[in-house]
């Protein structure tokens, strides 16, 4: 039975090559028992988390999020385990294009009176949860991710569905 709401987020999705490189590097970590590795098809970089939104607002949301975004390369080169036990792969330097896209999308959400994250933007790929004590490999590879699109995604029980995709401009 369909509900009147959807759980939504805006994200970058890695290419197959980037996903393989991320998973290969993740496999070099030492994981504690109980660590929950993120499924390969769910690895992404969240730009904006919207939470629960009325389905009736999705067309308006798609129109508001539409806009030009330049293509850029994001280099993922730092592994860490955050205080909450979340293991991540993140960039040591955030491209200006990524920061600008995050800010533009946040402004569009604010114009629609939708929630915008108030914490500092920390771009990352979540590798695992409940990962206190995980040990990354001594050095992280510099994984070059050619970012060519951003996506509006619906999170349903155990699955993600892309509702809209906007290609980046060259």
N, C-alpha and C positions, 0 to 999 in steps of 0.2 A: 504494500500500500504506500503510495507516494505521500510525502509530507509537504506542508506548505513552506518549509524552510530548507535551506541547504547550508552546509558547513563549507566555507570557501577560503581560498588563499590565492595569492598571486606569486608565481615562482619562475625560476629558471630551471630548465631540465637539461641535464648533461647529455651530450652526444653519446653514442654507443662506445666510441673510443675512450672518451673521458670516463665514462662509467666503468669500463674494464680496468683502466689505470687506477681509479679510486679503489675498486674492489681488490685489485692485486696488492696495493699498498696496505689496505685494511687487513689483508690476510697475513701481513708481516707483524702485526701487533700481537702482544700476549694479552689474552682476555681472561678476566676472572670468571669463575663459575657464576652463573646468574646474569651475565651481561646479555642484553638483548640486541643483537645485530639488526640493523635496518635492512629490510628486504631490498635486493638490488633495484627493483622497479620503482621503489619509493624514494630513492636518493635524489634529492633536489636542493635548491637554495631558495628559501622563502624570502620574498621581497616584502610582502605585506600579508598579514594574517587578518582575515575579516571576521572569522567566527561564523555564527549563525546569522543568515540573511534570508529575508523573505524571498521566495522564488519569483514572486511578481516583480522584484527589483532587479533581477538578473539582466534583462535587456538594457535597462538604464545604466547599470554598472558596466556592462560591456562597452557601451557607447562612451562612458566617462573615462574608462581606462585606455581606450584606443588612442594611439598617438605614435609619432615617430620616436624611435630609439636607435641610436647608432650601434652598429656592431662593434664589439670590442673583445679583447682577450682577458680572461681572468686567470691568474696564476695561483693555483692552490699549492701551498708549500709549507704549511705548519699544522702539525697534529697537536691536539691538546685534549685533556679531560677537564671539563669545567666542574666547578664546585658541586653542581647538582648531579654529578655522575654521568654527564652527557659527553661522549667522545665525539670530537669534531675534526674536520679538515677545513682549514681556513686560509685565506690569503694573508701574507705578511704586509701587503700593500693593496689598498682598495682603489681600483680604477675610478677616475672621476666620472666616467660614463655610468658606472654602477651606482654610485652615490646619487647622481642626478636622476637616474631612473627611479630609484627608491623614493626620492623626495617628490618627484612629479606624481607618482602613483599615490603617495600619501596625501598630497594636496587634492587630487581628484576624489579620494575617499572622504576627505574632510568636507568638500563641497556637497557631497551627498549625505552628510551627517552620519557617516559610517565610522566605526572605530579605527583609530590609527595607533600603532604601537608608540608608546612614549619613551621607551628605553632606547639608548644609543644603538644604532644599526650595527650589528656584528655579523657580516655575511659569513656563512659557513654551510657545510654539508654535515648533517648528523650521521655519524657512522653507527653509534650504538647508544643505548640507554642502560641505566643500572650498571655502569662501567667503572665504578670506583675501583682504583687499583690497576686499571688497564695500563699497559706500557706500550707506547708507540715505538716503532723502529727508531734507531738512533738518529737517522736523518730522513726527512720526508722528501720525496721526489718533487720536482717542480712540474706539476701537471698543468699544462696550458689548455685552457678551456675556451674555445672560440664561441662566444655567446652570440647567437643569431636570432633569438626569439624570446619572448616572455609569454606566460600562460596564466589564464584564470582557471583554477582547478577546484573541483568539488571533491571533498573527502567523504566517502561513505564507508560503512563498516568494512574495513579491510581493503578497500580499493580507492583509487584516484581516477577521476574522469576529467579530461580537459574540456572545458566549456567554450573557451575562446583562445586563440593563439595569435600573437602579433609579431610578425617578422621584423627583425632589425634592418635598418638601412645600411648600405655599404659606406 
